[in-house]
Structure formats: structure tokens, C-alpha cells
């Protein structure tokens, strides 16, 4: 077997290995619980949309998706607004303790969310932010902002300083230069940063579940409702899991070009 055929076979097996769980999730979402528990079938023998009807007709289900999208979107916006000027400062200026501060930011990303769970819970309960979307968005910033600063600093350092100096000579103010000239030059880095911020905030469960109860409860926490006295509602759980993949696919579709270039040029 030639090298090219072995590579093709290896890639095909890898893709198959990755796609089988996704296919099985979709397969189960169109089955009844009786069929799921009775036998192993490669496709639905009694195709049904009842599992999806439960999710789209029950406010307690579809509100979970709305809550998750709201606080994730807020987190991405806040992360970019904070990380862009911070990354520019680390990239263009030298100050006392800059390297230590940069490393300290990354250590926040390395810490497990459980470490900050109790402080966040007590703080938000005291100031009245418990069970709000902004509470979860701000909590996720503790982990996403350091990662965003690290990624963006790599892209900004790749832009020559002469561009900044030339813009100042031409009469550009800093805000005008930053928005109209500098940001378009690192749009791939912004796309990569937005992608990672969305991904980490979307899949994080511990903080999102603990800091919410009813009004801002995410879909991942609501999915635990499928466990009851009668057992697990596998069909509805599979349908809910299949729907959680869609927002991630949409984000990847919109930033696909920036992500590909970002992985090639940035520090990702």
C-alpha cells in the first residue's frame, strides 16, 4: 500500500470515528424510547418527530437555548471589548511587570472553574446578579479574556510598528487608527478569538448551572430534567443534544475563513 493510500485510509477512519457518535445521536433523536431500549438499529424503524416537538413546544426547554445563546453572545462581545485594547498594550508597550502580568492572566485560564465557584456565587447573590445572563457572561470572562489576550497579542505582534507610526504621521487619532486600520489587519485573529470564546462559553456547565436557577438556566442544565422516576427520556435527550450542535456549526460557518487563516498565522 502506497503512502498516499495509507494517508487516505487513516483520514477516512478518523472521520468515521468522529462522525459515528454524531450520527448515533441524530439516529436516537428520531426514535421512540421503546425502540432505543429494545434493540440496536442503525436507523429508526419507527421514525418520529415527537422528541423535537417536546422541545419546541415546552417553554422550559426552548428557553434554555435562548438563555445559553444570550449569555454566550454577551460573553463574546465583552471578551473582545476587553481583550483588544489589553492585547494591544502588551504588544506595543513595555512596562514594569508586563511579562509577569501576562503570565498571571494565563494562570486564570489554567485554573478549574470549581475554584472560583463559591466566590462567584456569594458575590452575585450579594449584589443581586444571581440567575441573570450577565452573571454567567462575566464569570466566563475570567477564563475567556486571558485566552483572548494571548491569541490577539500574537496577531498584533505580527503587524509592523511602522504602520502605527505612519498612521499617526498622517493625522489619525488612536481610536480612528485602531478601528479603521488596525482591526481590519487582524480580523483573522478576531475571528479565531470569537470562535474560542464562543466554544468555551457554550460548553461550560459548572458555573452556568450554579449561577442560575430559573430565569437564565442554560440548556445543558435543563437536559438533566430527562432523568426521572421512570428512567431517562433518551429520545428527548438525544434531540436536545442534536440541537446544541447547531449554534456551534453556524459559528464555524461564519468564521471559517478567518479560523483557517488564524490557525496558519497566529499563535493558535
MARLO-828714 format. One record per residue: residue number from 1; residue in one letter; x, y, z of N, C-alpha, C in turn. Coordinates in pm, whole numbers, padded with zeros to 5 digits, always signed. Layout:
N
i	aa	n.X	n.Y	n.Z	ca.X	ca.Y	ca.Z	c.X	c.Y	c.Z
NUM	A	X	Y	Z	X	Y	Z	X	Y	Z
...
This chain:
268
i	aa	n.X	n.Y	n.Z	ca.X	ca.Y	ca.Z	c.X	c.Y	c.Z
1	X	+00086	-00120	+00000	+00000	+00000	+00000	+00089	+00125	+00000
2	X	+00062	+00216	-00092	+00142	+00337	-00103	+00113	+00431	+00013
3	X	+00204	+00530	+00028	+00190	+00625	+00137	+00061	+00705	+00124
4	X	+00026	+00748	+00000	-00096	+00827	-00020	-00221	+00747	+00017
5	X	-00222	+00617	-00016	-00338	+00534	+00018	-00349	+00515	+00168
6	X	-00235	+00500	+00236	-00239	+00485	+00381	-00290	+00612	+00447
7	X	-00247	+00727	+00395	-00296	+00853	+00449	-00446	+00867	+00428
8	X	-00492	+00831	+00306	-00635	+00839	+00277	-00714	+00747	+00368
9	X	-00663	+00626	+00390	-00731	+00530	+00478	-00734	+00581	+00621
10	X	-00621	+00636	+00666	-00615	+00687	+00803	-00711	+00803	+00825
11	X	-00715	+00896	+00729	-00806	+01011	+00740	-00951	+00964	+00737
12	X	-00981	+00867	+00650	-01118	+00816	+00640	-01161	+00750	+00770
13	X	-01073	+00670	+00830	-01105	+00605	+00957	-01124	+00708	+01068
14	X	-01042	+00813	+01066	-01055	+00918	+01168	-01189	+00991	+01154
15	X	-01225	+01027	+01030	-01353	+01096	+01007	-01469	+01006	+01048
16	X	-01459	+00878	+01015	-01564	+00784	+01055	-01576	+00775	+01206
17	X	-01461	+00771	+01273	-01459	+00763	+01419	-01524	+00887	+01482
18	X	-01502	+01004	+01421	-01557	+01129	+01474	-01706	+01141	+01446
19	X	-01749	+01096	+01328	-01888	+01117	+01287	-01984	+01013	+01342
20	X	-01935	+00896	+01380	-02025	+00791	+01429	-02104	+00837	+01552
21	X	-02043	+00899	+01655	-02124	+00945	+01769	-02229	+01047	+01730
22	X	-02194	+01137	+01635	-02291	+01238	+01593	-02407	+01172	+01519
23	X	-02375	+01076	+01431	-02481	+01005	+01361	-02570	+00929	+01458
24	X	-02508	+00866	+01558	-02587	+00789	+01654	-02678	+00878	+01737
25	X	-02630	+00999	+01767	-02712	+01096	+01839	-02834	+01135	+01756
26	X	-02811	+01167	+01629	-02923	+01200	+01540	-03016	+01082	+01522
27	X	-02959	+00963	+01510	-03039	+00842	+01493	-03133	+00821	+01612
28	X	-03081	+00838	+01732	-03163	+00820	+01852	-03269	+00929	+01867
29	X	-03240	+01049	+01816	-03336	+01158	+01832	-03464	+01137	+01752
30	X	-03461	+01050	+01654	-03580	+01021	+01573	-03644	+00887	+01610
31	X	-03606	+00833	+01725	-03662	+00707	+01771	-03746	+00728	+01896
32	X	-03832	+00632	+01923	-03905	+00631	+02049	-03818	+00565	+02156
33	X	-03849	+00590	+02281	-03773	+00529	+02389	-03781	+00377	+02384
34	X	-03898	+00327	+02345	-03914	+00181	+02337	-03818	+00121	+02236
35	X	-03804	+00185	+02121	-03713	+00133	+02019	-03568	+00148	+02061
36	X	-03535	+00258	+02129	-03397	+00279	+02173	-03355	+00171	+02273
37	X	-03445	+00136	+02363	-03412	+00041	+02469	-03433	-00105	+02429
38	X	-03508	-00127	+02322	-03542	-00266	+02287	-03433	-00334	+02205
39	X	-03380	-00265	+02103	-03284	-00331	+02014	-03189	-00229	+01953
40	X	-03082	-00281	+01894	-02982	-00197	+01828	-03015	-00188	+01680
41	X	-03051	-00068	+01634	-03086	-00046	+01494	-03003	+00067	+01438
42	X	-02960	+00053	+01314	-02875	+00153	+01251	-02953	+00274	+01203
43	X	-03084	+00263	+01191	-03169	+00376	+01153	-03305	+00356	+01217
44	X	-03383	+00461	+01233	-03513	+00449	+01301	-03608	+00355	+01227
45	X	-03661	+00259	+01297	-03762	+00169	+01239	-03899	+00234	+01241
46	X	-03923	+00319	+01341	-04049	+00393	+01351	-04014	+00540	+01367
47	X	-03990	+00606	+01256	-03944	+00745	+01254	-04046	+00835	+01323
48	X	-03996	+00923	+01411	-04086	+01013	+01484	-04018	+01147	+01509
49	X	-04098	+01252	+01509	-04051	+01387	+01543	-04102	+01431	+01680
50	X	-04157	+01337	+01754	-04217	+01371	+01882	-04115	+01428	+01980
51	X	-03992	+01380	+01972	-03889	+01430	+02064	-03860	+01578	+02040
52	X	-03854	+01619	+01913	-03831	+01760	+01881	-03955	+01843	+01912
53	X	-04073	+01785	+01899	-04195	+01858	+01933	-04200	+01892	+02081
54	X	-04148	+01802	+02163	-04143	+01830	+02307	-04056	+01952	+02335
55	X	-03943	+01961	+02269	-03850	+02072	+02293	-03906	+02204	+02244
56	X	-03963	+02204	+02122	-04010	+02330	+02064	-04146	+02374	+02119
57	X	-04218	+02287	+02186	-04349	+02322	+02241	-04345	+02352	+02390
58	X	-04239	+02313	+02457	-04227	+02333	+02601	-04137	+02453	+02629
59	X	-04191	+02563	+02686	-04108	+02681	+02713	-03987	+02653	+02801
60	X	-04000	+02559	+02892	-03888	+02529	+02980	-03772	+02465	+02905
61	X	-03801	+02409	+02786	-03695	+02352	+02704	-03633	+02456	+02612
62	X	-03716	+02521	+02528	-03655	+02611	+02429	-03601	+02738	+02493
63	X	-03648	+02773	+02614	-03591	+02889	+02682	-03445	+02863	+02721
64	X	-03411	+02735	+02741	-03273	+02703	+02773	-03179	+02739	+02660
65	X	-03221	+02716	+02536	-03138	+02754	+02422	-03127	+02906	+02413
66	X	-03236	+02975	+02436	-03234	+03122	+02430	-03140	+03177	+02538
67	X	-03150	+03122	+02659	-03063	+03168	+02767	-02916	+03144	+02735
68	X	-02886	+03026	+02683	-02746	+02994	+02651	-02691	+03086	+02544
69	X	-02770	+03109	+02439	-02725	+03196	+02330	-02706	+03340	+02380
70	X	-02794	+03385	+02470	-02783	+03522	+02521	-02654	+03543	+02599
71	X	-02629	+03457	+02697	-02511	+03483	+02780	-02381	+03450	+02705
72	X	-02384	+03357	+02611	-02265	+03330	+02531	-02233	+03448	+02440
73	X	-02336	+03505	+02376	-02316	+03622	+02290	-02264	+03740	+02369
74	X	-02321	+03762	+02487	-02274	+03870	+02573	-02129	+03848	+02613
75	X	-02094	+03725	+02642	-01956	+03695	+02681	-01858	+03721	+02568
76	X	-01895	+03683	+02444	-01806	+03705	+02330	-01782	+03855	+02310
77	X	-01889	+03935	+02318	-01876	+04080	+02298	-01789	+04141	+02407
78	X	-01817	+04108	+02534	-01739	+04164	+02644	-01593	+04121	+02636
79	X	-01571	+03995	+02602	-01434	+03944	+02591	-01354	+04020	+02487
80	X	-01414	+04044	+02370	-01343	+04116	+02264	-01320	+04262	+02303
81	X	-01420	+04325	+02364	-01404	+04465	+02403	-01293	+04484	+02506
82	X	-01275	+04387	+02594	-01171	+04397	+02697	-01036	+04351	+02643
83	X	-01036	+04244	+02565	-00911	+04182	+02523	-00840	+04262	+02414
84	X	-00912	+04330	+02327	-00847	+04402	+02217	-00753	+04512	+02267
85	X	-00800	+04605	+02351	-00704	+04707	+02400	-00597	+04648	+02489
86	X	-00630	+04545	+02568	-00530	+04483	+02655	-00420	+04416	+02572
87	X	-00460	+04344	+02469	-00362	+04278	+02383	-00275	+04380	+02311
88	X	-00334	+04493	+02270	-00257	+04598	+02203	-00151	+04656	+02299
89	X	-00189	+04672	+02425	-00094	+04725	+02524	+00023	+04629	+02544
90	X	-00007	+04499	+02555	+00100	+04401	+02571	+00187	+04391	+02445
91	X	+00128	+04415	+02330	+00201	+04402	+02205	+00289	+04522	+02175
92	X	+00243	+04642	+02210	+00312	+04764	+02166	+00391	+04834	+02276
93	X	+00363	+04808	+02402	+00428	+04882	+02510	+00502	+04788	+02603
94	X	+00602	+04841	+02668	+00677	+04768	+02770	+00664	+04844	+02901
95	X	+00623	+04776	+03006	+00605	+04839	+03136	+00648	+04740	+03243
96	X	+00664	+04792	+03365	+00714	+04711	+03475	+00617	+04597	+03505
97	X	+00667	+04476	+03502	+00585	+04360	+03534	+00495	+04312	+03423
98	X	+00521	+04358	+03298	+00431	+04320	+03189	+00433	+04170	+03163
99	X	+00549	+04108	+03166	+00557	+03964	+03141	+00493	+03884	+03255
100	X	+00512	+03932	+03378	+00451	+03864	+03492	+00299	+03876	+03488
101	X	+00251	+03993	+03451	+00107	+04014	+03440	+00048	+03928	+03329
102	X	+00120	+03919	+03219	+00074	+03837	+03107	+00066	+03690	+03148
103	X	+00165	+03642	+03222	+00163	+03504	+03269	+00051	+03483	+03371
104	X	+00029	+03582	+03457	-00078	+03570	+03557	-00214	+03558	+03490
105	X	-00235	+03630	+03381	-00361	+03619	+03308	-00384	+03476	+03259
106	X	-00277	+03414	+03208	-00290	+03278	+03158	-00316	+03178	+03270
107	X	-00264	+03204	+03391	-00288	+03111	+03501	-00436	+03105	+03538
108	X	-00510	+03214	+03515	-00654	+03210	+03539	-00722	+03111	+03445
109	X	-00672	+03101	+03324	-00730	+03006	+03228	-00695	+02863	+03267
110	X	-00582	+02844	+03333	-00540	+02710	+03372	-00616	+02658	+03493
111	X	-00671	+02748	+03575	-00740	+02707	+03696	-00876	+02645	+03663
112	X	-00918	+02541	+03735	-01050	+02481	+03711	-01162	+02575	+03756
113	X	-01276	+02574	+03689	-01387	+02663	+03727	-01435	+02642	+03870
114	X	-01421	+02521	+03924	-01469	+02494	+04059	-01399	+02580	+04163
115	X	-01275	+02625	+04133	-01201	+02709	+04228	-01273	+02841	+04252
116	X	-01335	+02896	+04148	-01400	+03027	+04157	-01550	+03017	+04179
117	X	-01600	+02897	+04196	-01745	+02876	+04203	-01806	+02945	+04325
118	X	-01753	+02918	+04443	-01808	+02975	+04566	-01794	+03127	+04572
119	X	-01676	+03185	+04537	-01668	+03333	+04536	-01769	+03397	+04442
120	X	-01785	+03342	+04323	-01882	+03398	+04229	-02024	+03387	+04285
121	X	-02057	+03274	+04342	-02192	+03253	+04393	-02224	+03351	+04504
122	X	-02133	+03369	+04598	-02157	+03461	+04708	-02161	+03607	+04661
123	X	-02072	+03641	+04569	-02066	+03778	+04519	-02194	+03813	+04444
124	X	-02235	+03729	+04352	-02354	+03758	+04273	-02481	+03754	+04356
125	X	-02486	+03668	+04457	-02602	+03665	+04545	-02611	+03794	+04626
126	X	-02498	+03850	+04662	-02495	+03973	+04743	-02537	+04095	+04663
127	X	-02496	+04103	+04537	-02523	+04223	+04456	-02647	+04208	+04369
128	X	-02717	+04096	+04378	-02841	+04078	+04304	-02824	+04037	+04159
129	X	-02711	+03977	+04125	-02688	+03932	+03987	-02712	+03782	+03970
130	X	-02746	+03714	+04078	-02769	+03569	+04067	-02888	+03541	+03975
131	X	-02875	+03439	+03894	-02977	+03396	+03798	-03003	+03503	+03691
132	X	-02896	+03565	+03643	-02905	+03660	+03532	-02805	+03620	+03424
133	X	-02832	+03663	+03301	-02743	+03629	+03190	-02607	+03697	+03204
134	X	-02608	+03821	+03252	-02483	+03895	+03264	-02393	+03830	+03369
135	X	-02450	+03764	+03468	-02369	+03697	+03570	-02285	+03586	+03509
136	X	-02347	+03503	+03427	-02273	+03394	+03364	-02173	+03449	+03264
137	X	-02214	+03552	+03188	-02124	+03611	+03089	-01998	+03667	+03155
138	X	-02015	+03738	+03266	-01899	+03794	+03336	-01813	+03686	+03399
139	X	-01877	+03581	+03451	-01800	+03472	+03510	-01714	+03402	+03405
140	X	-01766	+03384	+03286	-01689	+03319	+03180	-01576	+03408	+03129
141	X	-01589	+03540	+03151	-01481	+03630	+03109	-01352	+03602	+03185
142	X	-01363	+03550	+03307	-01244	+03519	+03384	-01154	+03421	+03312
143	X	-01213	+03333	+03231	-01136	+03234	+03158	-01115	+03272	+03012
144	X	-01211	+03338	+02953	-01201	+03370	+02810	-01113	+03492	+02782
145	X	-01114	+03592	+02869	-01034	+03711	+02844	-00884	+03680	+02840
146	X	-00829	+03603	+02934	-00686	+03570	+02923	-00651	+03498	+02794
147	X	-00735	+03402	+02754	-00709	+03331	+02629	-00717	+03426	+02510
148	X	-00816	+03516	+02512	-00833	+03611	+02403	-00713	+03706	+02395
149	X	-00665	+03754	+02510	-00548	+03843	+02511	-00426	+03771	+02455
150	X	-00408	+03646	+02493	-00293	+03568	+02445	-00298	+03547	+02294
151	X	-00416	+03515	+02242	-00429	+03492	+02097	-00409	+03624	+02021
152	X	-00479	+03729	+02065	-00473	+03856	+01993	-00335	+03919	+01999
153	X	-00265	+03903	+02111	-00131	+03960	+02122	-00038	+03900	+02017
154	X	-00055	+03772	+01988	+00027	+03710	+01885	+00000	+03768	+01748
155	X	-00126	+03793	+01717	-00160	+03854	+01587	-00112	+03998	+01579
156	X	-00129	+04074	+01687	-00090	+04215	+01685	+00061	+04230	+01676
157	X	+00135	+04140	+01739	+00280	+04148	+01731	+00331	+04121	+01591
158	X	+00250	+04055	+01510	+00288	+04030	+01371	+00265	+04149	+01279
159	X	+00198	+04252	+01328	+00176	+04375	+01249	+00292	+04471	+01277
160	X	+00364	+04518	+01176	+00480	+04607	+01197	+00441	+04735	+01271
161	X	+00527	+04778	+01360	+00502	+04901	+01434	+00503	+05023	+01342
162	X	+00570	+05011	+01227	+00576	+05125	+01134	+00437	+05167	+01087
163	X	+00342	+05073	+01086	+00206	+05108	+01044	+00143	+05204	+01144
164	X	+00165	+05180	+01272	+00115	+05272	+01375	+00174	+05410	+01358
165	X	+00306	+05415	+01339	+00375	+05542	+01328	+00333	+05618	+01203
166	X	+00315	+05545	+01094	+00272	+05610	+00970	+00132	+05669	+00985
167	X	+00043	+05598	+01052	-00093	+05649	+01073	-00092	+05775	+01158
168	X	-00007	+05779	+01261	+00000	+05899	+01345	+00054	+06017	+01266
169	X	+00152	+05991	+01180	+00207	+06098	+01096	+00100	+06152	+01001
170	X	+00014	+06065	+00951	-00092	+06105	+00860	-00208	+06174	+00930
171	X	-00200	+06187	+01061	-00302	+06262	+01134	-00413	+06179	+01195
172	X	-00398	+06048	+01196	-00502	+05963	+01255	-00495	+05971	+01407
173	X	-00610	+05987	+01470	-00616	+05972	+01615	-00610	+05822	+01647
174	X	-00578	+05791	+01773	-00566	+05648	+01807	-00696	+05570	+01787
175	X	-00813	+05620	+01834	-00936	+05544	+01811	-00965	+05522	+01663
176	X	-00943	+05626	+01581	-00969	+05612	+01438	-00872	+05514	+01374
177	X	-00744	+05523	+01411	-00645	+05430	+01358	-00678	+05287	+01400
178	X	-00714	+05269	+01527	-00737	+05135	+01581	-00857	+05068	+01513
179	X	-00961	+05144	+01489	-01085	+05086	+01433	-01075	+05072	+01281
180	X	-01024	+05171	+01212	-01029	+05172	+01066	-00908	+05105	+01000
181	X	-00796	+05100	+01067	-00674	+05045	+01005	-00628	+04917	+01075
182	X	-00614	+04925	+01207	-00551	+04815	+01279	-00641	+04692	+01288
183	X	-00766	+04712	+01328	-00855	+04597	+01345	-00878	+04519	+01216
184	X	-00897	+04585	+01100	-00910	+04505	+00977	-00787	+04420	+00946
185	X	-00670	+04463	+00991	-00549	+04387	+00964	-00539	+04260	+01048
186	X	-00611	+04256	+01160	-00607	+04137	+01246	-00745	+04072	+01254
187	X	-00826	+04089	+01150	-00962	+04032	+01155	-00960	+03880	+01167
188	X	-00857	+03815	+01113	-00847	+03670	+01129	-00828	+03633	+01276
189	X	-00745	+03710	+01345	-00726	+03686	+01487	-00853	+03710	+01567
190	X	-00930	+03812	+01528	-01056	+03839	+01596	-01153	+03724	+01573
191	X	-01155	+03671	+01450	-01242	+03557	+01420	-01206	+03435	+01503
192	X	-01076	+03407	+01513	-01031	+03293	+01594	-01067	+03314	+01741
193	X	-01045	+03434	+01791	-01076	+03464	+01930	-01224	+03449	+01959
194	X	-01307	+03502	+01869	-01453	+03490	+01887	-01496	+03343	+01886
195	X	-01433	+03265	+01801	-01465	+03123	+01792	-01435	+03051	+01923
196	X	-01316	+03073	+01977	-01278	+03005	+02101	-01359	+03056	+02220
197	X	-01387	+03186	+02224	-01468	+03240	+02333	-01609	+03180	+02330
198	X	-01666	+03171	+02211	-01799	+03110	+02198	-01795	+02964	+02240
199	X	-01694	+02892	+02193	-01688	+02748	+02219	-01675	+02721	+02368
200	X	-01584	+02788	+02436	-01563	+02761	+02579	-01684	+02803	+02661
201	X	-01747	+02914	+02625	-01864	+02959	+02700	-01985	+02870	+02674
202	X	-01997	+02819	+02552	-02112	+02736	+02516	-02110	+02601	+02586
203	X	-01992	+02543	+02602	-01983	+02407	+02658	-01963	+02409	+02809
204	X	-01931	+02525	+02869	-01908	+02529	+03013	-02040	+02508	+03087
205	X	-02041	+02420	+03186	-02164	+02385	+03256	-02162	+02420	+03404
206	X	-02048	+02401	+03471	-02044	+02413	+03617	-02085	+02552	+03664
207	X	-02021	+02657	+03611	-02055	+02793	+03651	-02195	+02831	+03605
208	X	-02228	+02795	+03480	-02359	+02832	+03425	-02472	+02769	+03504
209	X	-02452	+02647	+03550	-02557	+02579	+03625	-02568	+02631	+03767
210	X	-02455	+02663	+03830	-02456	+02706	+03970	-02504	+02850	+03985
211	X	-02473	+02935	+03889	-02506	+03077	+03899	-02645	+03109	+03847
212	X	-02721	+03008	+03805	-02857	+03029	+03755	-02950	+02929	+03823
213	X	-03079	+02964	+03821	-03177	+02872	+03877	-03299	+02855	+03788
214	X	-03358	+02965	+03743	-03480	+02957	+03660	-03470	+03047	+03537
215	X	-03451	+03177	+03560	-03462	+03277	+03454	-03352	+03265	+03349
216	X	-03233	+03225	+03387	-03120	+03219	+03293	-03060	+03080	+03284
217	X	-03137	+02979	+03317	-03085	+02843	+03319	-03049	+02796	+03179
218	X	-02928	+02745	+03156	-02884	+02705	+03022	-02941	+02569	+02983
219	X	-02932	+02539	+02855	-02988	+02414	+02804	-02915	+02293	+02860
220	X	-02786	+02303	+02884	-02711	+02189	+02938	-02764	+02149	+03075
221	X	-02805	+02247	+03156	-02861	+02216	+03287	-03003	+02162	+03275
222	X	-03078	+02213	+03179	-03216	+02166	+03160	-03218	+02022	+03111
223	X	-03114	+01981	+03040	-03110	+01844	+02989	-03109	+01741	+03100
224	X	-03070	+01779	+03221	-03073	+01684	+03332	-03215	+01653	+03376
225	X	-03315	+01729	+03327	-03454	+01702	+03362	-03505	+01573	+03300
226	X	-03432	+01519	+03203	-03477	+01396	+03138	-03463	+01276	+03231
227	X	-03394	+01292	+03344	-03378	+01183	+03440	-03491	+01193	+03542
228	X	-03576	+01092	+03547	-03689	+01092	+03639	-03710	+00956	+03700
229	X	-03824	+00942	+03768	-03855	+00815	+03833	-03873	+00703	+03732
230	X	-03920	+00738	+03613	-03942	+00636	+03510	-03815	+00603	+03432
231	X	-03705	+00671	+03463	-03580	+00648	+03391	-03541	+00769	+03309
232	X	-03455	+00748	+03214	-03405	+00856	+03129	-03486	+00861	+03000
233	X	-03530	+00980	+02963	-03600	+01000	+02836	-03494	+01016	+02728
234	X	-03448	+00904	+02673	-03336	+00904	+02579	-03369	+00979	+02450
235	X	-03490	+00971	+02403	-03526	+01037	+02278	-03519	+01188	+02287
236	X	-03581	+01244	+02391	-03578	+01389	+02410	-03436	+01436	+02440
237	X	-03363	+01360	+02519	-03224	+01396	+02550	-03138	+01398	+02424
238	X	-03159	+01303	+02334	-03084	+01299	+02209	-03122	+01416	+02119
239	X	-03251	+01448	+02113	-03294	+01562	+02032	-03236	+01692	+02085
240	X	-03235	+01709	+02217	-03176	+01830	+02276	-03027	+01837	+02247
241	X	-02959	+01723	+02256	-02816	+01722	+02225	-02788	+01755	+02081
242	X	-02871	+01705	+01989	-02853	+01735	+01847	-02871	+01884	+01819
243	X	-02966	+01946	+01887	-02990	+02089	+01865	-02878	+02176	+01921
244	X	-02809	+02128	+02023	-02699	+02207	+02079	-02580	+02216	+01984
245	X	-02574	+02127	+01886	-02463	+02129	+01790	-02481	+02241	+01687
246	X	-02605	+02279	+01660	-02634	+02373	+01552	-02568	+02509	+01573
247	X	-02579	+02574	+01691	-02512	+02704	+01707	-02362	+02698	+01681
248	X	-02297	+02593	+01726	-02154	+02580	+01700	-02123	+02568	+01553
249	X	-02205	+02491	+01481	-02185	+02478	+01336	-02204	+02612	+01266
250	X	-02302	+02691	+01309	-02325	+02822	+01248	-02208	+02916	+01272
251	X	-02153	+02914	+01393	-02038	+03000	+01423	-01918	+02959	+01338
252	X	-01894	+02828	+01327	-01783	+02781	+01244	-01803	+02821	+01099
253	X	-01927	+02816	+01050	-01955	+02853	+00911	-01923	+03000	+00885
254	X	-01962	+03087	+00978	-01943	+03230	+00957	-01797	+03274	+00972
255	X	-01720	+03205	+01054	-01580	+03247	+01076	-01482	+03146	+01017
256	X	-01529	+03060	+00928	-01444	+02951	+00878	-01318	+03003	+00809
257	X	-01332	+03109	+00728	-01215	+03163	+00657	-01116	+03225	+00754
258	X	-01166	+03297	+00852	-01078	+03361	+00950	-01011	+03256	+01037
259	X	-01084	+03150	+01073	-01027	+03047	+01158	-00914	+02975	+01086
260	X	-00936	+02942	+00958	-00832	+02873	+00881	-00706	+02958	+00871
261	X	-00722	+03086	+00841	-00606	+03175	+00832	-00544	+03198	+00968
262	X	-00628	+03204	+01071	-00577	+03226	+01205	-00492	+03110	+01254
263	X	-00532	+02988	+01225	-00452	+02874	+01266	-00319	+02871	+01192
264	X	-00317	+02927	+01071	-00194	+02927	+00992	-00098	+03038	+01033
265	X	-00153	+03152	+01077	-00069	+03270	+01100	-00054	+03307	+01247
266	X	-00151	+03273	+01328	-00149	+03321	+01466	-00084	+03224	+01561
267	X	-00105	+03253	+01690	-00044	+03171	+01792	-00151	+03076	+01847
268	X	-00214	+02999	+01760	-00317	+02905	+01798	-00268	+02764	+01770
